[in-house]
Amino acid sequence: MTEAPIPSPDGQPMMPQQRREMIIRRLRRQQTLSVVQLTEIFNCSHMTARRDIAALEQEGLVFSVPGGVRLASQLYSEPSHQNRVIVEPEQKQRMAERAAQLIKPGMTLYLDAGTTTLCLVPHIVGLSGMTVVTNDFSIVMALADAKQVKVIHTGGELDHDNLASIGTLAADTLRNLATDIAFISSSSWDLQRGITTPSEAKIEVKKAAMASASQVVLMATSSKYGTFGMYRIAGLERFDPIISDAALTADAAAGIRKLGTELILA
């Protein structure tokens, strides 16, 4: 059903800011809007609607989806390791293949807790002189039989759902180490807020891992883009590169590259 265009209060064409405020109000009621709906509501061109979406996405208020836009959503808790390991396996494998191109024999790597970083293990075991530092018990177990790889677990408080260590003790271990590359995972990320988490206990570990590394790489699937947690860890400009999957929208990719950050889409 075609919607009647919304007139501006003075009867003149709406200014961009007026349209964008109306888009946010509509999204709070409907959650998603298509580009076609926006052109009908505001009697504007597809190009104008897409410019409005891009501007709102830059502010971290919305997230563009194929053919439309949705509100950025807050993440209140993270799914368990058991639930995450079965989600998007092909995307994670492709991302790991691209990330592996950064790895050279003899490196010391930090693998952050996550099912995407877990996919890096097969690419590491065949290299000589490797050291892996991690807070993830699944990664430790995956390397248990790879005696040629030196493995250092951070220790610390156990996060039962994620099978990982969190808190000050884990962070202290990382502060006493130096790594070549830290591969960081995130349950939520966007252009405005960077990477975030709903878990306060994870902040210290991720920041310590990033501070101890010569290069910091974010590995995060596009399905997590446009969500945010309460606690901010770092802006996207802190990473070089960011590795995601090819489903990341063009607007999101353009915004990230505008920061000067290399973006690799697998």
C-alpha positions in Angstrom: 0.0 0.0 0.0 1.4 3.4 -1.0 1.7 5.9 1.8 0.7 9.5 1.4 3.7 11.8 1.4 4.4 13.7 4.6 4.3 17.5 4.2 6.7 19.7 6.1 5.1 22.0 8.7 5.4 25.1 6.4 4.3 23.3 3.3 7.7 23.5 1.7 9.9 20.4 0.8 11.5 18.9 3.9 15.0 19.8 4.8 17.4 16.8 5.1 17.5 17.0 8.9 13.7 17.0 9.1 13.5 13.9 6.9 16.1 12.1 8.9 14.3 12.9 12.2 11.1 11.5 10.7 12.9 8.4 9.5 14.1 7.6 13.0 10.6 8.2 14.4 9.1 5.8 11.8 11.8 3.2 12.5 11.0 3.3 16.2 7.5 2.1 15.3 8.3 -0.2 12.3 11.9 -1.3 12.9 12.6 -1.5 9.2 11.8 0.7 6.1 12.5 0.0 2.5 14.0 2.6 0.2 10.8 2.5 -1.9 8.8 3.3 1.2 11.0 6.3 2.0 10.6 7.7 -1.5 6.9 7.4 -1.2 6.7 8.9 2.4 8.9 11.9 1.6 8.2 12.2 -2.1 11.9 12.1 -2.8 14.3 10.3 -5.2 16.0 7.0 -4.5 19.3 8.9 -4.3 18.0 11.3 -1.7 16.6 8.4 0.4 20.0 6.6 0.2 21.8 9.8 1.2 19.6 10.1 4.3 20.3 6.4 5.2 24.0 6.9 4.8 24.0 10.1 6.9 22.1 8.4 9.7 24.3 5.3 9.5 27.4 7.6 10.0 25.8 8.8 13.2 25.3 5.2 14.4 21.5 5.6 14.5 20.6 3.1 11.8 22.0 0.2 9.8 21.4 -0.2 6.1 20.2 -3.5 4.9 19.6 -4.7 1.3 16.9 -2.5 -0.1 16.3 -0.5 3.1 17.3 0.5 6.6 16.7 -0.7 10.2 17.4 0.9 13.6 20.7 0.1 15.2 20.0 -2.3 18.0 21.5 -2.8 21.5 22.9 -6.1 22.5 22.1 -7.0 26.1 23.8 -10.4 26.3 26.0 -12.5 24.1 25.0 -15.9 22.7 26.9 -18.9 24.2 29.8 -20.6 22.5 27.5 -23.6 21.8 25.1 -21.4 19.9 27.7 -19.3 18.1 29.8 -22.2 16.8 27.0 -23.4 14.4 26.2 -19.9 13.0 27.7 -18.7 9.7 30.5 -21.3 9.4 31.2 -20.6 5.8 31.7 -16.9 6.3 34.0 -17.5 9.3 36.1 -20.0 7.3 36.5 -17.5 4.4 37.4 -14.8 6.9 40.0 -17.0 8.5 41.5 -17.8 5.1 42.0 -14.1 4.5 43.3 -13.5 8.0 45.8 -16.3 7.6 47.5 -14.4 4.8 48.8 -11.9 7.5 50.5 -14.7 9.4 54.2 -15.7 8.9 56.3 -18.5 10.5 57.8 -17.6 13.9 55.1 -15.1 14.9 53.5 -14.8 18.3 49.7 -14.4 17.9 46.9 -13.5 20.2 43.6 -15.2 19.4 40.7 -13.6 21.2 37.9 -15.8 22.4 35.5 -16.5 19.6 34.3 -19.0 17.0 35.8 -16.9 14.1 39.2 -16.8 15.6 38.9 -20.5 16.3 38.9 -21.0 12.5 42.4 -19.7 12.4 43.9 -22.7 14.1 44.2 -25.0 11.0 46.1 -22.2 9.3 48.6 -21.9 12.2 49.5 -25.5 12.9 51.4 -26.0 9.7 53.8 -23.1 10.3 57.0 -23.4 12.2 58.0 -21.6 15.3 54.5 -20.4 16.2 53.3 -19.2 19.6 49.6 -18.7 20.3 48.3 -16.7 23.3 44.6 -17.0 24.0 41.9 -16.7 26.6 39.8 -19.2 24.8 39.6 -22.8 26.1 38.2 -24.1 22.8 41.3 -22.8 21.0 43.6 -24.4 23.6 41.9 -27.7 23.1 42.1 -27.4 19.3 45.9 -26.9 19.7 46.3 -29.6 22.3 47.8 -32.1 19.9 49.8 -29.5 17.9 53.0 -30.0 20.0 55.0 -27.9 17.5 52.9 -24.8 18.6 53.7 -23.1 21.9 50.4 -22.3 23.6 49.9 -19.8 26.4 46.6 -19.5 28.1 45.9 -16.2 29.9 44.3 -17.8 33.0 41.7 -15.8 34.9 38.1 -16.0 35.7 36.1 -18.6 33.7 33.2 -17.3 31.6 31.2 -20.5 31.5 28.9 -19.6 28.6 31.8 -18.5 26.3 34.4 -21.0 27.5 36.9 -18.2 27.9 38.8 -16.3 30.6 37.9 -12.8 31.6 38.8 -10.2 34.2 42.0 -8.7 35.7 44.1 -11.8 36.0 43.7 -12.6 32.3 44.5 -9.0 31.4 47.6 -9.0 33.6 49.0 -11.9 31.7 48.6 -10.0 28.4 50.2 -6.9 29.8 53.4 -9.0 30.4 53.5 -10.3 26.9 54.2 -8.8 23.4 52.5 -10.3 20.4 53.0 -9.7 16.6 49.3 -9.7 15.8 46.2 -9.7 18.0 43.1 -11.1 16.2 40.2 -9.5 18.1 36.6 -10.7 17.9 33.5 -8.7 18.7 29.8 -9.5 19.3 28.8 -6.0 18.2 30.3 -3.3 16.1 29.4 -0.2 14.0 31.0 2.9 12.6 30.0 5.3 15.3 30.7 3.2 18.4 33.4 0.9 17.2 33.5 -2.5 18.9 31.4 -2.8 22.0 30.3 -5.5 24.5 27.5 -6.0 26.9 29.9 -7.6 29.4 32.0 -5.3 31.5 34.4 -8.2 32.4 35.6 -8.4 28.8 36.7 -4.9 28.4 40.0 -5.2 30.3 41.1 -8.3 28.5 40.5 -7.0 25.0 42.1 -3.7 25.7 45.2 -5.4 27.2 45.5 -7.7 24.2 45.3 -4.8 21.8 47.9 -2.7 23.7 50.3 -5.6 23.7 50.2 -6.2 19.9 52.2 -4.7 17.1 49.2 -5.1 14.8 45.5 -5.4 15.7 43.0 -7.1 13.4 39.3 -7.2 13.9 37.5 -10.3 12.7 33.7 -9.7 12.9 30.9 -11.0 10.6 28.5 -8.5 8.9 25.6 -9.9 10.9 27.0 -8.3 14.0 27.4 -4.9 12.3 24.8 -2.3 13.4 24.5 -3.7 16.9 26.1 -2.2 20.1 26.7 -3.2 23.7 26.8 -0.9 26.7 30.6 -0.9 27.0 32.9 0.6 24.3 36.3 -1.0 23.7 37.8 0.8 20.7 37.0 2.7 17.6 37.2 1.1 14.2 40.2 3.3 13.3 42.2 1.3 15.9 42.2 -1.7 13.6 44.2 -2.4 10.5 42.8 -4.3 8.8 39.2 -5.2 9.6 38.1 -8.5 8.2 34.4 -9.2 7.6 32.3 -11.0 5.0 31.0 -9.9 1.7 27.5 -9.3 2.9 28.6 -6.0 4.7 26.6 -3.2 3.1 28.3 -0.8 0.7 27.4 2.2 3.0 29.1 0.5 6.0 32.1 -0.4 3.9 32.5 3.1 2.6 32.2 4.6 6.0 34.9 2.3 7.4 37.3 3.0 4.5 36.7 6.7 5.0 38.4 6.3 8.4 41.6 5.3 6.6 41.2 1.7 7.9 41.8 -1.2 5.5 38.7 -3.4 5.1 38.9 -6.9 3.8 35.7 -8.6 2.7 35.9 -12.3 2.4 
